[in-house]
Amino acid sequence: MSFKIAIIGAGSVGFTKKLFTDLLCVPEFRDIEVALTDISQHNLDMIRAILEKIVEANGFPVKVTADTDRRRALEGAKYIISCVRVGGLEAYADDIRIPLKYGIDQCVGDTICAGGILYGQRNIPVILDFCKDIREVAAPGAKFLNYANPMAMNTWAAIEYGKVDTVGLCHGVQHGAEQIAEILGAKSVSELDYICSGINHQTWFVDLRLNGRKIGKDELVAAFEAHPVFSQQEKLRIDVLKRFGVYSTESNGHLSEYLPWYRKRPEEIARWIDMSDWIHGETGGYLRHSTETRNWFETEFPQFLASAAKPIDPAKRSNEHASHILEALETGRVYRGHFNVKNNGVITNLPSDAIIESPGFVDRFGINMVSGVTLPEACAATCMASINVQRMSVHAAVSGDIDLLKLAVLHDPLVGAVSTPEEVWQMVDEMVVAQARWLPQYADAVPAAKERLAKSSVKTRDWAGAARRNVRSIEELRAEKSALKKAV
């Protein structure tokens, strides 16, 4: 088969490499063209070198191109994959730093809460530019696969305003299933049959079976509490499981941002998180991790390039959805996964316009969702709180309505649990002013926001958060990796 795939934001080097090698695990895909595009020529040069090394080592006739001209990269593309981070780590740092001044302690801050909402404001205008290019220069009927966060907001904007065939993709469901398989003593995750449904990062294991045997709440709680690692790393998720009766797919740290109960009092945060790794609740943990990962890649690039010169092993194909979806669409081999799409009745007790994450099957006829899922009432209630925020955030991002943006942030569950309306109004002004270069839709609102900030009497705090760690140096990372190797 010969067709073109474009990857926007291909400078996300590690993730792009994973997607590429996954695609080449499909025998029919070894004559495709993969067009890389990014705003950074430096990043493009690095990832192109790695992918060309993979192609050379495996002797495949795959064509790899790289171009900072996005429209040229999208010309004739049948599939477009987005993994962009608009504003990069610089803007992301503000998403964590500024809310902390108002008492809002985030672990990830890129999908919901104050940081995730502002991230969406930066991303959505760019996503709509992508959609315009797809409509104008990509292959007719091209499919847009969005991996970028905030997942629901980006996908919502692409479908409602971009008018492009879009599906949002995430790996949270797969990771949750891997945990459950481990605690139940399964030999592999393939022994587990499950239905997850909800919204991205608030998806729930509403039906769970091990080798055909239904697994209930009590058995799941007991298995998690008996596990020597997860019992410490997933304390918040286990508590939610006990109270809601179903397990959430999202990580301990990220789930804590979606809910108003666990991160609102600084003295309580340590009770619910674990500092063994950033994903379990560390303040600004993903920002630190992303910064260290980027610094490590820049420094160790020759090592990454050398490691690319290896034969591809299809048995090690990852569980990222993209390659499996494309394989199903192109070959007709059926793939079952969990996808982010417009609800339209798939989940009976969530709004029809919401972007939901739920099971579906893919074949040559497309992505076919399993409809008629009804969430437990508590799960639906927490999803609804986020959906209302997402809807307002998308509409604010498209219209440039700063008042609607403030209302969206005010209604975020964790923000509302921590901050007063006066604090939210000032915080949003401060974030919009700090990120003005990435927020063209708010250009007319920035001067007034600056004036309000100059006159404001709302007090802020100089605070690093309840569980902050410093970014480690390359030398520290080397020492840690060396110690891990010796321990193994």
C-alpha positions as CSV (number, residue, x, y, z in Angstrom):
1,M,0.0,0.0,0.0
2,S,1.2,3.5,-0.8
3,F,-0.3,6.5,0.9
4,K,0.8,9.6,2.8
5,I,0.8,10.2,6.6
6,A,1.6,13.7,7.9
7,I,2.7,14.2,11.5
8,I,2.3,17.7,12.9
9,G,4.5,18.6,15.9
10,A,6.9,15.8,14.9
11,G,9.5,17.4,17.0
12,S,8.0,15.5,19.9
13,V,10.9,13.2,19.1
14,G,10.3,10.1,21.3
15,F,6.6,9.9,20.6
16,T,7.1,10.4,16.8
17,K,9.6,7.6,16.8
18,K,7.2,5.3,18.6
19,L,4.4,6.1,16.1
20,F,6.7,5.6,13.2
21,T,8.0,2.2,14.3
22,D,4.5,1.1,15.1
23,L,3.4,1.9,11.5
24,L,6.3,-0.1,10.1
25,C,5.2,-3.1,12.1
26,V,2.3,-3.4,9.6
27,P,3.6,-5.4,6.6
28,E,1.4,-3.5,4.2
29,F,2.7,-0.1,5.3
30,R,6.3,-0.4,4.2
31,D,5.9,1.6,1.1
32,I,4.2,4.7,2.6
33,E,5.3,8.3,2.8
34,V,5.6,9.9,6.3
35,A,5.8,13.7,6.1
36,L,7.1,15.4,9.3
37,T,6.3,19.0,10.1
38,D,7.2,21.3,13.0
39,I,7.9,24.9,13.6
40,S,11.4,24.0,14.8
41,Q,13.9,23.1,12.0
42,H,16.3,21.9,14.7
43,N,13.8,19.4,16.0
44,L,12.8,18.3,12.5
45,D,16.4,17.6,11.6
46,M,16.8,15.4,14.7
47,I,13.7,13.3,14.2
48,R,14.2,13.0,10.5
49,A,17.7,11.6,11.1
50,I,16.4,9.0,13.5
51,L,13.6,7.9,11.3
52,E,15.8,7.6,8.2
53,K,18.2,5.5,10.3
54,I,15.3,3.2,11.1
55,V,14.4,2.9,7.4
56,E,18.0,2.3,6.4
57,A,18.5,-0.4,9.0
58,N,15.4,-2.3,8.0
59,G,15.7,-1.8,4.2
60,F,12.2,-0.6,3.7
61,P,11.2,1.7,0.8
62,V,9.4,4.1,3.2
63,K,9.8,7.8,2.2
64,V,10.5,10.3,5.0
65,T,10.2,14.0,4.4
66,A,10.5,16.9,6.8
67,D,9.3,20.5,6.2
68,T,8.5,23.5,8.3
69,D,5.9,24.4,5.7
70,R,2.9,22.7,7.1
71,R,0.7,23.0,4.1
72,R,3.3,21.4,1.9
73,A,3.6,18.6,4.4
74,L,-0.1,18.1,4.4
75,E,-0.6,18.0,0.6
76,G,-2.2,14.8,-0.4
77,A,-2.0,13.3,3.1
78,K,-4.7,10.6,3.8
79,Y,-4.0,10.7,7.5
80,I,-2.8,13.6,9.7
81,I,-1.5,13.0,13.3
82,S,-1.1,15.9,15.7
83,C,1.1,15.8,18.8
84,V,1.7,19.6,19.1
85,R,2.5,21.5,22.3
86,V,1.7,25.2,21.4
87,G,3.9,27.5,23.4
88,G,6.3,24.7,24.3
89,L,7.7,24.3,27.8
90,E,7.9,28.1,28.2
91,A,4.2,28.6,28.1
92,Y,3.7,25.4,30.1
93,A,5.8,26.7,32.9
94,D,3.3,29.6,33.2
95,D,0.4,27.1,33.3
96,I,1.9,25.8,36.5
97,R,3.6,28.8,38.0
98,I,0.8,31.4,37.8
99,P,-2.1,29.2,39.3
100,L,0.3,28.4,42.2
101,K,0.2,32.1,43.2
102,Y,-3.5,31.6,43.7
103,G,-3.2,28.4,45.7
104,I,-4.0,26.0,42.8
105,D,-1.5,23.1,43.0
106,Q,-1.5,21.0,39.7
107,C,0.4,17.8,39.0
108,V,0.0,17.9,35.2
109,G,-2.0,21.0,34.3
110,D,-2.4,20.3,30.6
111,T,-5.9,18.9,30.2
112,I,-8.1,20.4,32.8
113,C,-7.8,22.9,35.7
114,A,-6.4,26.4,35.1
115,G,-3.3,25.2,33.2
116,G,-5.3,22.9,30.9
117,I,-7.8,25.5,30.1
118,L,-5.2,28.0,29.1
119,Y,-3.4,25.4,27.2
120,G,-6.6,24.8,25.2
121,Q,-6.8,28.6,24.5
122,R,-3.3,28.4,22.9
123,N,-4.0,25.2,21.0
124,I,-7.5,25.7,19.6
125,P,-6.7,28.5,17.1
126,V,-3.8,26.4,15.8
127,I,-5.9,23.3,15.6
128,L,-8.4,25.2,13.5
129,D,-5.5,26.3,11.2
130,F,-4.6,22.7,10.8
131,C,-8.2,21.9,9.9
132,K,-8.3,24.6,7.3
133,D,-5.2,23.2,5.7
134,I,-6.6,19.7,5.8
135,R,-9.8,20.7,4.1
136,E,-7.8,22.6,1.4
137,V,-4.8,20.5,0.6
138,A,-5.0,17.1,2.2
139,A,-6.5,14.1,0.4
140,P,-10.4,14.2,0.1
141,G,-11.9,12.7,3.3
142,A,-8.6,12.8,5.2
143,K,-8.8,11.6,8.8
144,F,-7.3,13.8,11.6
145,L,-5.9,11.8,14.6
146,N,-5.4,14.1,17.6
147,Y,-3.0,13.0,20.3
148,A,-2.4,16.6,21.7
149,N,-3.8,17.7,25.0
150,P,-6.2,19.1,26.1
151,M,-7.7,16.1,24.3
152,A,-11.4,16.8,24.7
153,M,-11.1,20.5,23.9
154,N,-8.9,20.0,20.9
155,T,-11.1,17.3,19.5
156,W,-14.3,19.3,20.2
157,A,-12.9,22.3,18.3
158,A,-11.7,20.2,15.4
159,I,-15.1,18.6,15.0
160,E,-17.5,21.5,15.8
161,Y,-15.5,24.3,14.2
162,G,-12.8,22.7,12.0
163,K,-15.3,20.5,10.2
164,V,-12.7,17.7,9.8
165,D,-13.2,13.9,10.4
166,T,-11.4,13.7,13.7
167,V,-10.7,11.2,16.4
168,G,-8.9,11.8,19.7
169,L,-6.4,9.2,20.9
170,C,-5.0,8.6,24.4
171,H,-3.3,5.6,26.1
172,G,-4.7,6.0,29.6
173,V,-7.2,3.1,29.2
174,Q,-4.4,0.7,28.1
175,H,-2.2,1.7,31.1
176,G,-5.1,1.2,33.5
177,A,-5.8,-2.2,32.1
178,E,-2.1,-3.2,32.5
179,Q,-2.3,-2.3,36.2
180,I,-5.5,-4.3,36.7
181,A,-4.0,-7.3,34.9
182,E,-1.0,-7.2,37.1
183,I,-2.8,-7.0,40.5
184,L,-5.2,-9.8,39.4
185,G,-2.2,-12.0,38.6
186,A,-3.0,-12.3,34.8
187,K,-0.2,-13.7,32.7
188,S,-0.9,-10.9,30.1
189,V,-3.4,-8.1,29.6
190,S,-5.0,-10.2,26.8
191,E,-6.7,-12.2,29.6
192,L,-8.6,-9.1,30.6
193,D,-11.8,-8.0,28.9
194,Y,-13.1,-4.6,29.8
195,I,-15.3,-1.7,28.9
196,C,-14.1,1.8,29.8
197,S,-16.4,4.8,29.2
198,G,-16.5,8.4,30.2
199,I,-14.5,11.4,29.0
200,N,-10.7,11.5,28.4
201,H,-8.8,11.1,31.7
202,Q,-12.1,10.5,33.5
203,T,-12.9,7.1,31.9
204,W,-14.2,4.3,34.1
205,F,-13.9,0.5,34.0
206,V,-17.6,0.0,34.0
207,D,-17.3,-3.7,33.1
208,L,-14.3,-5.9,34.0
209,R,-13.7,-9.6,33.3
210,L,-10.7,-11.9,33.8
211,N,-10.9,-14.9,31.6
212,G,-14.6,-14.5,31.4
213,R,-15.1,-14.1,35.2
214,K,-16.7,-10.8,36.2
215,I,-14.5,-8.8,38.7
216,G,-16.4,-6.7,41.3
217,K,-15.4,-3.7,43.4
218,D,-14.5,-5.7,46.5
219,E,-12.1,-8.0,44.7
220,L,-10.5,-5.0,42.9
221,V,-10.0,-3.0,46.1
222,A,-8.5,-5.9,47.9
223,A,-6.1,-6.6,45.0
224,F,-4.9,-3.0,44.8
225,E,-4.5,-2.7,48.6
226,A,-2.4,-5.9,48.6
227,H,-0.1,-4.8,45.9
228,P,3.2,-3.6,47.4
229,V,3.7,-0.7,44.8
230,F,0.3,0.4,43.6
231,S,-1.1,0.5,47.2
232,Q,1.3,3.4,47.8
233,Q,1.3,5.0,44.3
234,E,-2.4,5.0,43.7
235,K,-3.9,5.9,47.0
236,L,-6.3,8.5,45.6
237,R,-7.5,6.2,42.8
238,I,-8.1,3.5,45.3
239,D,-10.1,5.9,47.5
240,V,-12.2,6.9,44.5
241,L,-12.7,3.2,43.6
242,K,-14.0,2.5,47.1
243,R,-16.4,5.4,47.0
244,F,-17.5,5.2,43.3
245,G,-17.4,1.4,42.9
246,V,-15.4,1.6,39.7
247,Y,-11.7,2.2,38.9
248,S,-10.6,5.3,36.9
249,T,-8.2,5.0,34.0
250,E,-6.3,8.1,34.9
251,S,-3.1,8.4,36.9
252,N,-3.2,9.2,40.6
253,G,-1.7,12.7,40.0
254,H,-3.8,13.7,37.0
255,L,-7.1,12.3,38.4
256,S,-6.5,14.5,41.5
257,E,-6.8,17.6,39.2
258,Y,-10.2,16.6,37.9
259,L,-11.8,16.3,41.3
260,P,-12.4,19.1,43.9
261,W,-11.6,17.0,47.0
262,Y,-7.9,15.9,47.1
263,R,-5.7,18.9,46.2
264,K,-7.6,21.8,47.8
265,R,-5.8,21.9,51.1
266,P,-2.0,21.9,50.9
267,E,-1.6,20.1,54.2
268,E,-3.8,17.2,52.8
269,I,-2.1,16.7,49.5
270,A,0.8,14.6,50.8
271,R,-1.8,12.1,52.2
272,W,-3.0,11.3,48.7
273,I,0.1,11.4,46.5
274,D,3.3,9.5,46.2
275,M,6.6,11.0,45.2
276,S,8.3,7.9,43.8
277,D,7.5,9.2,40.3
278,W,6.1,12.5,38.9
279,I,2.8,10.9,37.7
280,H,1.6,10.0,41.2
281,G,0.9,13.6,42.2
282,E,4.1,15.8,42.4
283,T,3.5,19.5,42.0
284,G,4.3,20.4,38.4
285,G,5.5,16.8,38.0
286,Y,4.9,16.6,34.3
287,L,6.6,19.9,33.6
288,R,9.7,18.7,35.4
289,H,9.6,15.3,33.6
290,S,9.1,17.0,30.2
291,T,12.0,19.4,30.8
292,E,14.4,16.7,31.9
293,T,13.4,14.4,29.0
294,R,14.0,17.2,26.5
295,N,17.3,18.2,28.1
296,W,18.4,14.5,28.1
297,F,17.5,14.0,24.5
298,E,19.3,17.1,23.3
299,T,22.5,16.0,25.2
300,E,22.3,12.3,24.4
301,F,21.2,12.6,20.7
302,P,24.1,10.6,19.3
303,Q,23.0,7.7,21.6
304,F,19.4,7.9,20.4
305,L,20.5,8.0,16.8
306,A,22.7,5.0,17.2
307,S,19.9,3.0,18.9
308,A,17.7,3.6,15.9
309,A,19.9,1.4,13.7
310,K,18.2,-1.8,14.8
311,P,15.7,-4.2,13.1
312,I,12.1,-3.5,13.9
313,D,10.4,-6.3,16.0
314,P,6.7,-6.4,15.3
315,A,6.2,-8.3,18.6
316,K,7.2,-5.1,20.4
317,R,4.7,-2.9,18.6
318,S,3.2,-0.5,21.2
319,N,-0.5,-0.3,22.2
320,E,-0.8,3.3,20.9
321,H,-4.0,3.4,18.8
322,A,-2.8,5.2,15.7
323,S,-1.1,2.3,13.8
324,H,-3.9,-0.1,14.7
325,I,-6.6,2.2,13.5
326,L,-4.8,2.8,10.2
327,E,-4.2,-0.9,9.8
328,A,-7.9,-1.6,10.3
329,L,-9.0,1.1,7.9
330,E,-6.6,0.1,5.2
331,T,-6.7,-3.7,5.5
332,G,-10.1,-4.5,7.1
333,R,-8.5,-6.3,10.0
334,V,-10.8,-5.4,12.9
335,Y,-9.4,-3.4,15.8
336,R,-11.1,-2.7,19.1
337,G,-10.1,0.3,21.1
338,H,-11.3,3.3,23.1
339,F,-11.7,6.5,21.1
340,N,-12.5,10.1,21.7
341,V,-15.4,11.2,19.5
342,K,-18.5,13.3,19.7
343,N,-21.1,11.6,21.9
344,N,-24.2,11.6,19.8
345,G,-25.9,9.2,22.2
346,V,-23.0,6.7,22.7
347,I,-23.2,7.4,26.4
348,T,-26.8,7.8,27.4
349,N,-26.3,10.1,30.4
350,L,-23.8,12.6,29.0
351,P,-24.6,15.5,26.6
352,S,-24.7,14.7,22.8
353,D,-22.2,17.5,22.0
354,A,-19.6,16.3,24.5
355,I,-16.4,14.6,23.4
356,I,-16.5,11.2,25.1
357,E,-14.0,8.3,25.3
358,S,-15.6,4.9,24.9
359,P,-15.2,1.6,23.1
360,G,-15.4,1.2,19.3
361,F,-14.4,-1.1,16.5
362,V,-12.5,-0.1,13.4
363,D,-12.5,-1.8,10.0
364,R,-12.5,-0.7,6.4
365,F,-15.9,1.0,7.0
366,G,-14.5,3.3,9.6
367,I,-14.7,3.8,13.4
368,N,-17.9,2.3,14.8
369,M,-18.7,3.2,18.4
370,V,-20.6,0.9,20.8
371,S,-23.7,2.9,21.7
372,G,-26.1,2.7,24.6
373,V,-23.5,2.9,27.5
374,T,-24.9,4.3,30.8
375,L,-22.4,5.5,33.4
376,P,-22.8,5.0,37.1
377,E,-24.4,8.3,38.4
378,A,-21.4,9.4,40.3
379,C,-19.1,8.9,37.3
380,A,-21.5,10.8,35.1
381,A,-21.7,13.7,37.6
382,T,-17.9,14.2,37.7
383,C,-17.7,13.9,33.9
384,M,-20.5,16.5,33.6
385,A,-18.6,19.0,35.7
386,S,-15.6,18.8,33.3
387,I,-17.7,18.7,30.2
388,N,-19.3,22.1,31.1
389,V,-15.9,23.6,31.6
390,Q,-14.6,22.1,28.3
391,R,-17.6,23.5,26.4
392,M,-17.2,27.0,27.7
393,S,-13.4,26.8,27.1
394,V,-13.8,25.8,23.5
395,H,-16.3,28.5,22.8
396,A,-14.1,31.1,24.5
397,A,-11.1,30.0,22.6
398,V,-12.9,30.4,19.3
399,S,-14.6,33.7,20.1
400,G,-11.9,35.4,22.1
401,D,-14.4,36.1,24.9
402,I,-12.3,36.7,28.0
403,D,-15.3,36.9,30.3
404,L,-16.5,33.4,29.1
405,L,-12.9,32.2,29.6
406,K,-13.0,33.4,33.2
407,L,-16.3,31.7,33.8
408,A,-14.9,28.5,32.4
409,V,-12.0,28.6,34.8
410,L,-14.3,29.6,37.7
411,H,-16.4,26.4,37.1
412,D,-13.4,24.1,37.0
413,P,-13.9,21.8,40.0
414,L,-10.4,22.2,41.6
415,V,-10.2,25.9,40.9
416,G,-13.6,26.4,42.4
417,A,-12.6,24.5,45.5
418,V,-9.5,26.6,46.1
419,S,-10.0,30.1,44.7
420,T,-12.5,33.0,45.1
421,P,-14.1,34.7,42.0
422,E,-11.9,37.7,42.5
423,E,-8.8,35.5,42.5
424,V,-9.9,33.7,39.4
425,W,-10.6,36.9,37.5
426,Q,-7.1,38.2,38.3
427,M,-5.4,34.9,37.6
428,V,-6.9,34.7,34.2
429,D,-5.9,38.3,33.4
430,E,-2.4,37.4,34.5
431,M,-2.2,34.2,32.4
432,V,-3.6,35.9,29.3
433,V,-1.1,38.8,29.6
434,A,1.8,36.4,30.2
435,Q,0.8,34.2,27.2
436,A,-0.4,36.9,24.9
437,R,1.9,36.0,22.0
438,W,0.2,32.6,21.8
439,L,-3.3,33.9,22.2
440,P,-4.1,36.0,19.2
441,Q,-7.9,35.8,19.8
442,Y,-7.4,37.8,23.0
443,A,-5.3,40.6,21.5
444,D,-8.0,43.2,22.0
445,A,-8.6,42.1,25.7
446,V,-4.9,42.3,26.7
447,P,-4.6,46.1,27.3
448,A,-7.6,46.1,29.6
449,A,-6.3,43.1,31.4
450,K,-3.0,44.9,32.0
451,E,-4.9,47.9,33.4
452,R,-6.9,45.7,35.8
453,L,-3.7,44.0,37.0
454,A,-2.0,47.3,37.7
455,K,-4.9,48.3,39.9
456,S,-5.7,45.0,41.6
457,S,-5.6,44.5,45.3
458,V,-6.0,40.7,45.3
459,K,-3.2,39.2,47.2
460,T,-1.1,36.3,45.9
461,R,1.4,34.0,47.5
462,D,5.0,33.1,46.7
463,W,4.7,29.3,46.8
464,A,6.3,26.4,45.0
465,G,3.5,24.0,45.9
466,A,3.0,21.3,48.4
467,A,5.2,18.7,46.7
468,R,7.6,20.4,44.2
469,R,10.9,19.0,43.1
470,N,13.7,20.8,41.2
471,V,14.6,19.9,37.6
472,R,17.5,17.5,37.7
473,S,20.7,18.2,35.8
474,I,22.1,15.9,33.1
475,E,24.8,14.8,35.6
476,E,22.1,13.9,38.2
477,L,20.1,12.0,35.5
478,R,23.2,10.1,34.5
479,A,24.0,9.1,38.0
480,E,20.4,7.9,38.6
481,K,20.4,5.8,35.4
482,S,23.7,4.3,36.3
483,A,22.5,3.4,39.8
484,L,19.4,1.7,38.2
485,K,21.5,-0.3,35.9
486,K,23.7,-1.6,38.8
487,A,20.6,-2.4,40.8
488,V,19.3,-4.6,37.9
